[in-house]
Amino acid sequence: MSDRPPSNKPSPPARVSIAAPTGTRDLYPVELARRRWIEDQWRKVAVRHGFEEIDGPTFEQSELYSVKSGQGILNELFQTFSGKDPEQAKAAGAGQAPFALRPEFTPTLARMFAARAGNLPKPCKWFWQGPCFRAERPQRGRLREFWQWNCDVIGGSFGPDEPENSERAGLDAEVLAACAELLVLCGLGPESIKLRINDRAAAARLIASCGGAGREHEALVLLDRRAKSHPPEWAQQFAALGIDLARFDAEARAVSFDSPGFASLGQQIRGAGLEAWCVVDPNIARGLAYYTGMVFEVIVDGERAVAGGGRYDNLIELFGGPPTPACGFGMGDVVLSLVLQDKKLMPSDKEIARALGLRPDVFVISNGAPENDAALPGVLAGLRRAGLHARRSYKASKNIGKLLKDASDQGSLYAVILEDAGEVSVKDLDQNKQRDGRVRLEDLLAKPREVLPPGGLG
Ligand code: HAM
């Protein structure tokens, strides 16, 4: 036994190392800037196409998703308790928690529209972007937390069962046009990515005509899984519904935008100049249970879908609103980023910083004289108050060459060097060009945009 007196130093706290949950991302500045760039393209397209932005809660009452999202989504809900109400937690037991993190936005949108339907313009064109949560098995293109962009057109004066209605087809085409425009803005072309379009009613008729009458719903659920399944096993399950697969595939190949159920949409697609982007694909069924008509997915070969959507003419009524048709889509940031990176279409980090307005306008450097070192914080403050993005170096070095390198490494357009006698010299770092003569510091602070024009010294 040691006879040393017990130390009264407190023992250090136990260190913990907790990783981020699987399927989530920690976004450091460069990665967040890339996502912001994507969000920026989403917002630009939505605004250009006349959609207005809305937002809703990140979590909802769980029942919102049991109404009509389908089993796939229900199995992937992140269920939540308030933490204030242990009774609720006990009552739920192994059942459903009272709240869920939103796995998608469409039920929230339908709830919001239903609550104010009488006072809203019709059609209402809404867009939204934000995080969604699904307890999926993380894999390429699929995470547990991801960003989604939605554009939806709500309203229209056609009934649910009017086939080939041109107003409805026109609104469907508006939704497709916004989706395609985003792909254009990102530099993608119709040779590498397609909007694969189907119609649930036409698909159900095709299934029935191939022997699946009465089992259309199950067949659509299976069709949605076709691309992700082992083909022989899938074919067996499809055949078990009484459907002749060879016949289904042969008839599916013959379907086009001139076929019954697709002709009005085909006409609108041609009218909008979208024909190169769109193909009919009778294998597209969509996993969500609320779709009633046109459905589509945006697919690059070998990747999960970049986007998906369709028409859901009953959902708003289900949430207590008046019968209101609606159509829209959701696009995620995960697959879109993968595709843009693979195809080398993601702009460089420098270009992104410029596009987002994150590039420093000016970097202020002292020439090393003690009075200039002391003046530097005030100069920075003045430039910042005038609206410029102004930075300084935090390096200990007084070497002007090293400080200028720090300025250009941080991507600054200008460097301003505080010289003696209340003067500054100005350098355009893009062009490696020095402004002739010096400028009075007070003139820089009074009219910074004249001394430092946003487009460079020219
Ligand atoms: P969704 O097909 O479930 O549709 O999702 C749309 C897009 O969100 C997908 O194509 C994909 O890019 C992205 N996404 C979905 N799940 C994940 C995940 N686990 N990880 C990464 N990205 C994912 C809907 O959500 C519908 N509410 C869309 C809609 C709006 N329909 C009408 N209006």
Boltz pocket constraint, residues with backbone or C-beta under 6 A from the ligand:
constraints:
  - pocket:
      binder: B
      contacts: [[A, 103], [A, 104], [A, 105], [A, 106], [A, 134], [A, 136], [A, 141], [A, 142], [A, 143], [A, 144], [A, 145], [A, 146], [A, 147], [A, 148], [A, 150], [A, 151], [A, 152], [A, 288], [A, 305], [A, 306], [A, 307], [A, 308], [A, 309], [A, 310], [A, 327], [A, 328], [A, 329], [A, 330], [A, 331], [A, 332], [A, 333], [A, 334], [A, 335]]
      max_distance: 6.0
